Amino acid sequence: MRGFFLYLFFGFFFVLLQSSVFPVLLPPGLRPNLLLIVILYLGLSENFPRAVLVTLLLGGIQDSFSGTSLGLYVSVDLAILLLVRLLSEHLNAESPALLLLLIAAGTLVQNLLVGFCLTVFADAGPVMPILLPALPQQLIANLLAASFLLYFLLRLQPLFGTRSGLAGLVYQSKRHGS
């Protein structure tokens, strides 16, 4: 239960950073999506019911702060979580290189899904010509933010008494979360 509230706290803190601090400090193309990093981490480290519940809540919080179509980020984040869960059973979930590769792939998938959903379901017009040119900057920003968070996670993890792993992920067997 403590982990559930910890993920919600960090998710809400990251939403506040993304909506109030980053717009003042960073140009639009270099604002990382910290919630994507949390959702990918959830997909690798938490059991399935908790990961789905936290993802739904964080997607709802992101929807309410972003002012776009309600349910957009809930569905996109849930799809990303499910893709990560499917992939994590076949890959080494403790590899830092895998985590960074998942951040890159998650950024691409999130932008494509948001563009698709806005185009098809919200009738927002041509969204992809706006999203695709900003994708390389978003990718760099997310990878830098993930590297920064991963560095601090590895430094803080021994203080909390958890096993230090390569990517700072909690040790898990091939059947984690079941």
Secondary structure, DSSP 8 states (H G I E B T S, - for coil): -HHHHHHHHHHHHHHHIIIIIHHHHS-GGG---HHHHHHHHHHHHS-HHHHHHHHHHHHHHHHHHH-SSTTHHHHHHHHHHHHHHHHHTTS-TT-HHHHHHHHHHHHHHHHHHHHHHHHHTS-----HHHHHHHHHHHHHHHHHHHHHHHHHHHHHGGGGT----SSS-----TTTT-
